[in-house]
Structures are given as structure tokens and as C-alpha cells.
Amino acid sequence: MPLMLLMNIKSLIAATSNTFAFLPIRLGVGVIMIAHGCQKLFGWFGGYGLQGTGQFFAEKLGLEPGVLMAGLAGGTELVGGALLIIGLMTRLAGLAIAGTMAVAITTAHSSAFFLPEGMEFALILLLASVTLVIGGAGKLSFDRKLSTASKSSS
């Protein structure tokens, strides 16, 4: 029984269509999220690194402990972005990124809609991630390979 439940969960997570429609969203959101994760974790691309981001999270956003929260956000962005690019566990990665963007909207970007301080960029990333949660990875993804492999072995 537990093995059957595990197989059903795997099938649900990997299930996807045979369309290219989600590929541009996966690649675009994936690259953006990896870059933002690298800013938070390593200070690349003009970021502040883990300590600087952690200090900002704690002092300005009230997210404490700051370094832990920065690590969780940066790790989610980096790993989630990489998973989106290869199309592996796309639904879970999209859900994690959507959650991270929801926190960003409510803490860092709630005072305005338009950039530079507003929520519009984080909101579009959230909506694109939710689209991937709903639709899956599509064609040219590891999820598609897993999905078709599990169907052929049934």
C-alpha cells in the first residue's frame, strides 16, 4: 500500500503534457531565479551575499533569523530555478518559488505596484510559477521522460 501511494504521488508530480508551451516560462523563470539566488547566497550579480541579505531581511523586513531566511530564500531560488530549467520536479519547484515570491510581495514589495520598489516583477514570477504548478513541465523535460516511462511500465 505505501509503495502504491508513493508511485501515485510520483506520477502526479511528474505528469505533464507533450507541449512546448511551458518551455519558455521554465527557462525564463529558471534563469531569473538562479540569478537572484546567486545574489542572495554568493553576492554575485551585484548582490549582497548571505550575510548582507540576512541583515537586510532581519532589519528591514522583520524576517528573523535573517541569515537563515536569506539562505532559505536564496536556496529556493537557486535550486528551484535549476529544477525548472531541466524540467525536473517542476510542480514542486514552481510551488516553492511561488511561495518565495508571495513572501517577497508581502514583505519587501507591498508598498507599491510598479517598479523599482513595487510588486509587479515578483508578481509575474509568482504567476508564471503557478502556471507551471498547474501545467507541469511540458515537452523537453525530465518530468515528461518520467511521466512517459511510468505509463509504459504500467
C-alpha positions in Angstrom: 0.0 0.0 0.0 2.7 2.6 0.9 4.6 1.8 -2.3 1.4 2.3 -4.4 0.8 5.7 -2.7 4.4 6.7 -3.4 4.0 5.7 -7.1 0.8 7.7 -7.3 2.5 10.8 -5.8 5.4 10.4 -8.2 3.0 10.1 -11.2 1.1 13.2 -10.1 4.3 15.3 -9.6 5.8 14.2 -12.9 2.6 14.2 -15.0 2.8 16.7 -17.8 1.6 17.4 -21.3 3.5 17.0 -24.6 3.6 20.7 -25.4 6.4 23.2 -25.9 4.2 26.0 -24.4 5.8 25.8 -20.9 9.4 25.7 -22.1 9.9 29.5 -22.4 8.4 30.0 -19.0 10.5 27.3 -17.4 13.7 28.7 -19.0 13.0 32.3 -18.3 11.8 31.9 -14.7 14.6 29.4 -14.1 17.4 31.7 -15.2 16.0 34.7 -13.3 15.6 32.7 -10.1 19.1 31.2 -10.3 20.5 34.8 -10.7 18.5 36.0 -7.7 19.6 33.0 -5.6 23.2 33.7 -6.5 22.8 37.3 -5.5 21.5 36.3 -2.1 23.8 33.4 -1.4 27.1 34.4 -3.0 26.9 38.2 -3.7 27.1 37.6 -7.4 25.5 40.0 -10.0 25.5 42.9 -7.6 24.0 41.0 -4.7 25.0 41.3 -1.0 25.7 37.7 -0.2 24.3 35.7 2.6 25.4 37.9 5.5 24.3 41.2 3.8 21.0 39.8 2.6 20.4 38.2 6.0 21.0 41.5 7.7 18.6 43.2 5.3 16.0 40.5 5.9 16.2 40.9 9.7 16.5 44.7 10.0 14.3 45.9 7.1 11.8 43.1 6.6 11.5 41.6 10.0 12.3 38.1 8.7 14.3 36.5 11.5 16.7 34.9 11.9 17.9 36.9 8.9 20.7 34.7 7.7 18.5 31.6 7.8 15.7 33.3 6.0 18.1 34.6 3.3 19.6 31.1 3.0 16.1 29.6 2.5 15.0 32.2 0.0 18.3 32.0 -1.9 18.4 28.3 -1.8 14.8 28.0 -3.1 15.6 30.4 -5.9 18.8 28.7 -6.9 17.7 25.1 -6.7 14.1 25.8 -7.8 15.4 27.7 -10.8 17.8 24.9 -11.8 14.9 22.3 -11.5 12.7 24.5 -13.7 15.4 24.7 -16.4 15.9 20.9 -16.6 12.2 20.3 -16.0 12.6 18.0 -13.0 10.0 18.2 -10.2 8.6 21.2 -11.9 5.4 21.4 -10.0 7.2 21.3 -6.6 9.8 23.8 -7.8 7.1 26.1 -9.1 5.2 25.8 -5.8 8.3 26.6 -3.8 9.2 29.6 -6.0 5.6 30.9 -5.9 5.7 30.7 -2.1 9.0 32.6 -2.0 7.6 35.3 -4.3 4.4 35.6 -2.1 6.7 36.3 0.9 8.7 38.9 -1.2 5.5 40.6 -2.3 4.1 40.8 1.3 7.3 41.9 2.9 9.6 43.8 0.5 7.2 45.0 -2.2 3.8 45.6 -0.6 4.0 49.4 -0.6 3.7 49.9 -4.4 2.7 48.1 -7.6 5.2 49.5 -10.1 9.0 49.1 -10.0 11.5 50.0 -8.7 10.0 49.2 -5.2 6.7 47.6 -6.3 5.5 44.1 -6.6 4.9 43.8 -10.4 8.1 41.8 -11.1 7.7 39.4 -8.1 4.0 39.0 -9.0 4.7 38.0 -12.6 7.3 35.4 -11.3 4.7 34.1 -8.9 2.0 33.8 -11.6 4.4 32.1 -14.0 5.4 29.7 -11.3 1.8 28.9 -10.5 1.3 28.3 -14.3 4.0 25.6 -14.1 2.4 24.1 -11.0 -0.8 23.8 -12.9 0.5 22.7 -16.3 3.7 20.9 -15.4 7.0 21.0 -17.3 5.8 20.0 -20.8 8.0 18.7 -23.6 11.8 18.6 -23.3 11.8 17.9 -19.6 12.8 15.2 -17.2 9.3 15.2 -15.9 8.0 14.3 -19.3 10.5 11.4 -19.6 9.5 10.2 -16.1 5.8 10.5 -17.0 6.1 8.5 -20.2 8.4 5.9 -18.6 5.9 5.3 -15.8 3.0 5.0 -18.3 4.9 2.5 -20.5 5.8 0.3 -17.4 2.2 0.1 -16.2 
